[in-house]
């Protein structure tokens, strides 16, 4: 089970995140839904990870009960805000897809690109919206 990288259940793909990293941070021992681009690049959504999140999470260890409450609040907020990650064929390091990267993926699809841009006018985006527009444009399947 540790060696399996992608699992297909009917028409749905799941990526084993066990050995994957992003910005030198491990995703952990999880599976998550993935979509495929024509060049075999995988796109998946997952909770935020990285240095900034790790620094925020260390607050819980530093301040006991109060820190634990802050830590729980941070985790709760992160559960709601999944991010999009891109994994190129043969890579073991995923790349976080920010708003500009998703917009670039939508090049050649002006309607979806415009609609996506209007959804994230404040600079942030939700992974579910990005996936919706990538699917509509036919960029992922």
Secondary structure, DSSP 8 states (H G I E B T S, - for coil): --S--EEEETTEEEEE-TT-EETTEE--S-EEEEEEBTTS-EEEEEE--SHHHHHHHHHHHHSHHHHHHHHHHHHHHHHH-EEEEEE-TT-SB-EEE-HHHHHHHTTT-HHHHHHHHHHTTTS---HHHHHHHHHHHTSB-
